[in-house]
Amino acid sequence: MPIPPYVADLRTRVGTDLLWLPGVTVVVSDDAGRVLLTRRADNDMWALVSGILDPGEEPAVAAAREALEETGVAVVVEDLAAVSTTGEITYPNGDRTTYLDLLFTARPVSAAAAAAAHVADDENTDVGWFALDALPEPLTGSTAQRLALLRRFQEQADRATVFVAP
């Protein structure tokens, strides 16, 4: 996975020390209710589209940017479904990170945009639309957790953002 330049710059100063970073995950659903997943190049597992915010970037803008950069699908961000944090993650190079994750829902801007889904970066090896009851394996644990948060969000009558409590 490429490291954003500003994170790489921070790493020159803090080494592998723990960094707290804001991230976004976006559940893109098509008209048939299928979700857009990517097969990650780093671990060969299926996952929701996600990424790190650039400094000063609005989170919903980042969600739309990540969808386009990773899958070639232009989206309209609709809701902030959940706010959660990850546990500490240690990468193979020793870098340690914890993420504040903002989970958004989105839809393709058109049927043509949905049909245009393709691997659009070097972070992924495959892209596909999947019914929620027929998700591919292996699926990342974080994707399973975020889809559970999405279900909680969708089951609420007021569709209020889910805030994960410790």
N, C-alpha and C positions, 0 to 999 in steps of 0.2 A: 504494500500500500504506500502510495506517495505521502510524504509528510508535508503539510502546508509549509510554505517558506517561513511564516512567522513562528510556527512551532519549532522548526529546525533552528531558527535563530535563538529562540528561548533555550533550546537544548544545549547550545554552545555555552550558555551561561549557567544553567542549572544541572547539566549532565543528565543523569537518569532519575533525578529526584521526582517525586510525585507532582504531577501537574493536574489542576482542576480545569477542565475544558468544557465549553458549551457545545452540544451537538444536537442534531436534528435527525429524526427518523420520519419517513413519510410512507403511509399506507395509501398507495394509489389503487383505486378500484375502478373497474370498467362498468359499463351498463349492465353486464351480466353478473355483477357482483364478484368477479374474480379479482385477485390481488396480483400486483406486479412484484416479482421477486427476481433477484440477481443471484447467480452462482459466483461466489467470491473466489478470486484467484489465489488468495493467501491460504485458505483452508479447505477449498473445494466444497463448501457448504452453501446452502440456499439461505438468503437473507433479504430482509426489507431494505429498501434504499435508505442510506444514512450517510452522515458526514459531519465534519466540524465546521462551525461558523467561522467566517473570516472576521477579522476585527471590525467592529461597527456594523456588521451585516444584520439586517432584520431577519429573525428566525424563519418566518414564512417564506421570505425571498430565498433563503438558503435551502429550504426544503424543495422549492420549485427548481432551483439551480441544480441541486444534487440529482433530482429525478432526470432532468434533461442531460446532465453530464454523464450519468451512469447508464441510462437506458434509451436516450434519444426521444423520450416522451415528454412533450410540453404539457404541463398540468396547471390546474387551478386549485390552489390550496383552499380548503373549505373550513376545517375546524382544528383547534388545538384539543386533541383528545386526552392527552395525559402528560404529566410532568413527573419524571422519576430520575433516579441516579443509578449509576452502575457501581458495582464494587470496584476495588482496585484491580486494574488490568496491568499485567507485566508483559511487555512484548519481547519477542526473541532477542532483540538487541539490548534488553535490560531497561528500556524506558518504562516508567510507571505513570499511569494516568487513571483518573476517575472522571467520568463524564456526567454532566447534567444533561439529560435527554428530554427534548421536547418532541412529543409524538403528534404528528399532524396527519389529517386525512386529506386526500386530494382526488381529483378525477382528471382524466385526460381532457384537453381542450376540445377534442373532437374524436369521432370514430377513426378518422384518418390518423390522428396523432397516436391513438392506442395501437393501431395496426403497424405503426412505424417502430415499435419496440425492437431494440437491437442492442448488442453490446457496444457501448459508445466510449469506453475507456479501457485502461489496462488493469483496473481493479477487479474486473469481472470476466468470466469466461462464457457465461450464458445468461439469458434473460427470458422470462416466460410469465404468462398469465395463468393463475391457478385458482380453482375453487377452494374456498376455505375448508371444505370437507375432503379435499384431495391434494393436500400440500405435499411437495416433493421431499424426499429424504436424501441426505441428511439436512436438517434444518438447524440453524444456529439457536442456541438457548435464548439469546437475547431477542430473537425474532418471535419465538414461542411466547416469551414473557410479554412482549409488546402487543402481540395479537390478543393475549388475554386482557391486557389493559384496554385495547380497542373494544372488545366485547363488553367490558364493564361500562365503558363510555356509551356504547350503543344501547345498552339495556336501561339506561337512566331516562326517565320521561323527559327531563329538562336538558338532557345531553350536555351536562356541565362537565368541564374538564376534570379528569380524575387526577387527584394529587395523592401520590403514594406516601403513606405514613410508615414510619419505621416499625 
